[in-house]
Amino acid sequence: MSWPSPTLLTGCVRAYRLGFRAQADDALVRFLGALHEALEAQPDAATPALARLLEELHAAHDRQDGLHLADLLAYRIAPLLPAPATG
């Protein structure tokens, strides 16, 4: 089990901020897939706060609000994810 890579998250945020919608959406799908796998392996990490943020992320995506998506990912969701292992 591995959590989504910070590089993937950063790339997604950057693409949304720059308006590269297709690239950002592709990265978002990969990020959410990795997050889903990680949460299946570690269900205790699926907090109500994360669930609310994912709902907000979905709503922002439906509105095509790339800047809000980027902000949610960078400032609200990323801090809830475990730090990557070093070594």
MODELLER restraints for C-alpha pairs under 7 A, 6 or more apart:
rsr = mdl.restraints
at = mdl.atoms
rsr.add(forms.Gaussian(group=physical.xy_distance, feature=features.Distance(at['CA:1:A'], at['CA:38:A']), mean=5.65, stdev=0.5))
rsr.add(forms.Gaussian(group=physical.xy_distance, feature=features.Distance(at['CA:1:A'], at['CA:41:A']), mean=6.31, stdev=0.5))
rsr.add(forms.Gaussian(group=physical.xy_distance, feature=features.Distance(at['CA:2:A'], at['CA:38:A']), mean=5.82, stdev=0.5))
rsr.add(forms.Gaussian(group=physical.xy_distance, feature=features.Distance(at['CA:3:A'], at['CA:34:A']), mean=6.26, stdev=0.5))
rsr.add(forms.Gaussian(group=physical.xy_distance, feature=features.Distance(at['CA:3:A'], at['CA:35:A']), mean=6.06, stdev=0.5))
rsr.add(forms.Gaussian(group=physical.xy_distance, feature=features.Distance(at['CA:3:A'], at['CA:38:A']), mean=5.41, stdev=0.5))
rsr.add(forms.Gaussian(group=physical.xy_distance, feature=features.Distance(at['CA:4:A'], at['CA:31:A']), mean=5.80, stdev=0.5))
rsr.add(forms.Gaussian(group=physical.xy_distance, feature=features.Distance(at['CA:4:A'], at['CA:34:A']), mean=5.15, stdev=0.5))
rsr.add(forms.Gaussian(group=physical.xy_distance, feature=features.Distance(at['CA:4:A'], at['CA:35:A']), mean=5.78, stdev=0.5))
rsr.add(forms.Gaussian(group=physical.xy_distance, feature=features.Distance(at['CA:8:A'], at['CA:27:A']), mean=6.63, stdev=0.5))
rsr.add(forms.Gaussian(group=physical.xy_distance, feature=features.Distance(at['CA:8:A'], at['CA:31:A']), mean=6.54, stdev=0.5))
rsr.add(forms.Gaussian(group=physical.xy_distance, feature=features.Distance(at['CA:9:A'], at['CA:31:A']), mean=6.59, stdev=0.5))
rsr.add(forms.Gaussian(group=physical.xy_distance, feature=features.Distance(at['CA:12:A'], at['CA:24:A']), mean=4.91, stdev=0.5))
rsr.add(forms.Gaussian(group=physical.xy_distance, feature=features.Distance(at['CA:12:A'], at['CA:27:A']), mean=5.16, stdev=0.5))
rsr.add(forms.Gaussian(group=physical.xy_distance, feature=features.Distance(at['CA:12:A'], at['CA:28:A']), mean=6.06, stdev=0.5))
rsr.add(forms.Gaussian(group=physical.xy_distance, feature=features.Distance(at['CA:13:A'], at['CA:70:A']), mean=4.57, stdev=0.5))
rsr.add(forms.Gaussian(group=physical.xy_distance, feature=features.Distance(at['CA:13:A'], at['CA:73:A']), mean=6.69, stdev=0.5))
rsr.add(forms.Gaussian(group=physical.xy_distance, feature=features.Distance(at['CA:13:A'], at['CA:74:A']), mean=6.64, stdev=0.5))
rsr.add(forms.Gaussian(group=physical.xy_distance, feature=features.Distance(at['CA:15:A'], at['CA:21:A']), mean=6.85, stdev=0.5))
rsr.add(forms.Gaussian(group=physical.xy_distance, feature=features.Distance(at['CA:15:A'], at['CA:23:A']), mean=6.35, stdev=0.5))
rsr.add(forms.Gaussian(group=physical.xy_distance, feature=features.Distance(at['CA:15:A'], at['CA:24:A']), mean=4.87, stdev=0.5))
rsr.add(forms.Gaussian(group=physical.xy_distance, feature=features.Distance(at['CA:16:A'], at['CA:24:A']), mean=5.39, stdev=0.5))
rsr.add(forms.Gaussian(group=physical.xy_distance, feature=features.Distance(at['CA:16:A'], at['CA:66:A']), mean=4.97, stdev=0.5))
rsr.add(forms.Gaussian(group=physical.xy_distance, feature=features.Distance(at['CA:16:A'], at['CA:67:A']), mean=6.27, stdev=0.5))
rsr.add(forms.Gaussian(group=physical.xy_distance, feature=features.Distance(at['CA:16:A'], at['CA:70:A']), mean=5.84, stdev=0.5))
rsr.add(forms.Gaussian(group=physical.xy_distance, feature=features.Distance(at['CA:17:A'], at['CA:66:A']), mean=6.58, stdev=0.5))
rsr.add(forms.Gaussian(group=physical.xy_distance, feature=features.Distance(at['CA:17:A'], at['CA:67:A']), mean=5.66, stdev=0.5))
rsr.add(forms.Gaussian(group=physical.xy_distance, feature=features.Distance(at['CA:17:A'], at['CA:70:A']), mean=6.36, stdev=0.5))
rsr.add(forms.Gaussian(group=physical.xy_distance, feature=features.Distance(at['CA:39:A'], at['CA:45:A']), mean=6.30, stdev=0.5))
rsr.add(forms.Gaussian(group=physical.xy_distance, feature=features.Distance(at['CA:39:A'], at['CA:46:A']), mean=6.16, stdev=0.5))
rsr.add(forms.Gaussian(group=physical.xy_distance, feature=features.Distance(at['CA:50:A'], at['CA:77:A']), mean=6.99, stdev=0.5))
rsr.add(forms.Gaussian(group=physical.xy_distance, feature=features.Distance(at['CA:53:A'], at['CA:77:A']), mean=6.93, stdev=0.5))
rsr.add(forms.Gaussian(group=physical.xy_distance, feature=features.Distance(at['CA:57:A'], at['CA:69:A']), mean=6.01, stdev=0.5))
rsr.add(forms.Gaussian(group=physical.xy_distance, feature=features.Distance(at['CA:57:A'], at['CA:72:A']), mean=6.78, stdev=0.5))
rsr.add(forms.Gaussian(group=physical.xy_distance, feature=features.Distance(at['CA:60:A'], at['CA:68:A']), mean=6.43, stdev=0.5))
rsr.add(forms.Gaussian(group=physical.xy_distance, feature=features.Distance(at['CA:60:A'], at['CA:69:A']), mean=5.96, stdev=0.5))
rsr.add(forms.Gaussian(group=physical.xy_distance, feature=features.Distance(at['CA:61:A'], at['CA:69:A']), mean=6.78, stdev=0.5))
